[in-house]
Amino acid sequence: MSFAYRSANPLSFGPFASPYDASTDDKLFDDLLNSTLRGEAYSLTPTILPNDASLEVRLLDISISDGPAIMLANTTIVPAQQIPIAFSIPYDRHQILRGRTYSISGTIRAGGKLLYANDCTHLVFTGSSLAQAKLRLTPVG
């Protein structure tokens, strides 16, 4: 006699919600196991960027209040030709700890000038942001 056991309250997976709670397919679980954070940098208006534009996205530990953010991983996409821009950041999953707070930040630069940056905190590894991270960038004055 065999049966499949599935608890009504599955154990959580690291700092993340249980993969059983996710509404997406197995790709999300594979990304978590392979330590890849996928997302999209966007602006309120789609924009074509200069040919030499680059997007840098950073994964940060922001757990220490009134302290500096700790960069855990980053990725740079060159050329970043048009917003929105898909990204993936490989990270060391052993650095992601339960009870800590993580965010992403990003900038777009071209010709040595800062063109776009995020102006608010974008949390990641929470129940609401597991499927794909969204990073809103705004033009810099």
C-alpha angles and dihedrals in degrees: 000000000000131000138174115241119208119171119223087231108036118202115264119253109236111297089336132091114262113282087232088066093056117100093205127086129264092288090084092054090047091051091052093049092045092047098239124143111201126194151132132255110213142169129210087254123038109245137192109224132209116276093253096050119131131191119214118192122188130197108216137190104219097172098119109081113220088010133104121276114251115226109223099174142348141188133197124209117204124211100026098185107167136016124263097060124185117221141178125199120200111212140174104261091204089069092059107089132185113257096025127111123237133187141170128231131184147186136193117212133181131174090003091301129116108237105168137014137166114261099192139042117274109197120207134190093042126123091257097049105043101105099055133345116236118207115189113204125193129199115264113232 
